[in-house]
Amino acid sequence: MLDDAKWNRRLRHASRLLWQAGRILLFAAWWGGLSFYAIVVVPIGTDQIGSVEQGFITQQVTRWHNALLIAMTAFLMIEAWWRRNRWLWIIVAGMTLIAVTLLFEHARLTGMMDFANQTVPSGFYQQHAIYLWLTAAEWLLGIFVALLAVQQCTDASNVIISSKDDEKCSHPPTW
């Protein structure tokens, strides 16, 4: 039979593992999904069906991507609060600004699209360039998220520290 202290340690350990797994999986879905879609799917789709048609597919896909961005931003906000890390707060502020602007731009661009005829007006692509630059900034912030995560989980000699040795790499926030 486990006493309360042992049970609490096991519960904390399990919650740490779940938090870490969630962090990795959410980052992979958000940043990996954005990278894969931009590098592989869009060029192939454009090549196969044309840029306007591909744009109507991307319009639907970006709804899901923006939801992942919001989830990742919320997750990082919890991490920043828990870790009391100013650099993470700066990243969260940047991601929040980008997410809000992307949501606004997405709605504006969607309003310009003619879904019945699968066409866009002549000025659409100039406006779309803003969305692409914001997405590039989002992608770049993802690099900083990854670098910060790696930096926080390594010691001065760049050797990964076990979760037992480094509390800040293993504890989920306490609610």
N, C-alpha and C positions, 0 to 999 in steps of 0.2 A: 504494500500500500504506500502510495506517495504522500508525504506530508505536504503541508501548504507551501513551504518554501520551494521544494523540488517541483511541485506542480506549477507554481508561478514561474520558475526558471524555464521549464519546458514550454509553457505557454508563451513566454516572452521570446524564446528561441524560435518557436513556430511562427509567431507574428513577424519576427525579423525576416525569416525566410520568405514568407508570403509578400512582405513589403518589397524586398529585394527583387523577387521574381516579377511582381507587378511593375516595378520601376523599369526593369529590363524589357519586359514584354510591351509595355506602353511606349517606351522610347523606340523600340524596334518597329512597332506598328506606325507610329507617327513619323519619325524621321526616315526610317527604312522605306516605308510606304511612299512618302513624298519623293525620295530619291529614285526608287524603282519606277514610279509612274512617270516622272520627268525624264529619266534617262532612257527607259525602254519602251513603255507603253505609248506615250504621246508620239514619239517619232515613228513607231511602227504603225500606229493608227492613222497618223497623218499621211504616211506613205500609202497605206491600203485604201483609205476611204476619203481622204482630203482633209484639209485643215478646218474648214467650216464644220463639216460633219463631226470631226474629232472634237471640235470645240463644244458641240452640244452634248457629247458624252462626258467630256471633262467638266462641264457645268454641273452635271449630276454627281460626279465623283468628288468634286471639291466640297460639296456639302458634307460628305463623310469625313474628308480630310480636315475640314475646319472643325468638326466635332472632336476629332482626335487632338487637334491643336489646343482646343479649349480644355480637354481632359488633361493633356500634358502640362499645360500652364497651371491648372489647378493643383495637380500633383506636385509640381515644382514649387508652388506657393506654400504648400504644406511642408515640403522639404526645407525651404528657405526659412520658414518660421521655426521649424524644429532645430535646424542647424545653426540658426542665428548667423547666417553667412551673407555678408553684404554683396559679394559677387553674384551669388545666386539670386538675391533680390533684384540686382540690376538686370540680370537675364530675364527674370519674371516680369519686370516692368517693360522690358523690350518686347517680350512675347505677348504681353497683354495689349500693348499698343498695336502691335502687328495684327493680333487676332481681331481686335475691334475694327481696325481699318479694313482688314480683309473681309470681314462680314459685311461691312458697309459697301465696299467695292463690289463684292459678289452680288449683292442685291441690286446695285445700280447696273452692273453689266447684264444681269439676268433680265432686268427691265428693258434693256436695249435689244434683246434677242427676239426674233420672230420664230416661235416654235412651230407654228402651222406651216410656214414656208421654208423653215430651216435656213434662214438668212440673218445677216447682221448688217447694220447700217455702215456707211463708209467710214465714219469716225470711230468705230468700235475698237479697232486694233490699237489706236493711239491711247485710248482709255484702258485697254487691256494690258498695255505695257506697264502701267502703274501696278496692277495686280501681280504681274510677273516679277517686278522689282521687289515688291513686298514679300513675295514668296521666296525669292532669293535671300532676302534678309532673314526670313524665318529659318531657311535651311542653314545659313551661316550661324545663327544662334544655336542650332542643334549641334554644330561642331563644338561650340563653347560649352554646352551642356555635357557633352561626352568628355571633353578635356577636364572639366571641373570634377566630374565623377571619378575619372581616373586619378586625378591629382589628389583627391580626398582619400583615396584608398591605397595610396602608395607612401612609402617612407622616403627618406632623403636619398636612399640608394636606388630608388625606383623598383623596389621589390614589393610585390603585393603583400599586404599585411592580412593575416587571417582575421575573420570577424571577431574572434576571441580577443585579439590583441588591440583592435582599433574600434572603439565604441562608435565613433561617428560613421563608420562604414557599415554598421550592422544593425543599429537600432532604428526601428520605425518611430514616427512621432508618437508621443504619448497623448492620448485623448482622454 
